[in-house]
Amino acid sequence: MQTRVEHKRDVKRFVLYVDDAEAGYTTYREAGTNRAFTHTEIYPRFEGLGLSKVLVRAALDATRDEKLGVLPMCRSVHRFVSKRPEYLALVPADRRADLNLPLVV
């Protein structure tokens, strides 16, 4: 199984492909110097394969590379960030309490 994630800037989403078939996406909106992730979806045919982690990791890595912060508004991104200190660090410290995230990395 080959996966890749493409950043579709024109529609503000990262799209996950599995063997060239679209398998899911995560959407965002720009929020100043942050990227607020608002929804993540893996299509039913691809559920249960751990692909949400692949998608979210790629989207957050790209966001970090662009020197933007992360606001994890959707459940999938929030759960991913809350379990990984290296990604929690992408969330601005002054927003963590509002997002019910640990204050310290």
C-alpha positions, -999 to 999 in steps of 0.1 A, spaced: 0 0 0 16 33 -12 4 65 4 10 102 -4 -5 134 8 -10 164 -14 -15 200 -2 -44 215 -22 -39 252 -14 -68 264 -36 -93 245 -14 -74 246 18 -70 209 24 -45 181 25 -56 151 6 -45 115 13 -41 91 -16 -37 53 -12 -24 36 -44 -36 67 -64 -72 65 -49 -84 94 -28 -87 80 7 -95 111 28 -86 147 36 -82 173 63 -94 209 59 -81 240 75 -86 278 75 -59 304 79 -59 321 113 -32 348 112 1 330 117 -17 297 125 -35 271 105 -67 260 121 -76 224 112 -114 221 111 -123 187 98 -106 154 90 -122 125 72 -111 91 61 -134 75 36 -152 43 49 -134 19 25 -101 30 41 -111 31 78 -92 10 103 -59 12 85 -42 39 106 -44 63 77 -57 93 98 -23 94 115 -5 93 81 -26 122 69 -25 143 100 13 138 105 19 149 69 -4 180 72 13 191 105 48 185 91 40 207 61 25 233 84 56 233 106 78 236 74 58 267 65 66 282 99 29 283 109 13 273 142 -14 248 145 -49 251 160 -64 216 163 -101 223 161 -111 189 147 -111 158 169 -86 138 149 -59 165 148 -66 174 185 -61 137 195 -29 134 175 -14 166 189 -24 158 225 -5 125 224 27 138 208 48 165 225 67 173 193 34 183 176 19 199 207 48 224 204 32 236 172 2 249 191 8 284 205 12 282 242 -13 310 248 -40 289 230 -35 255 246 -58 261 276 -86 273 253 -82 241 233 -81 218 264 -44 208 257 -15 205 281 1 238 288 36 224 289 53 204 262 
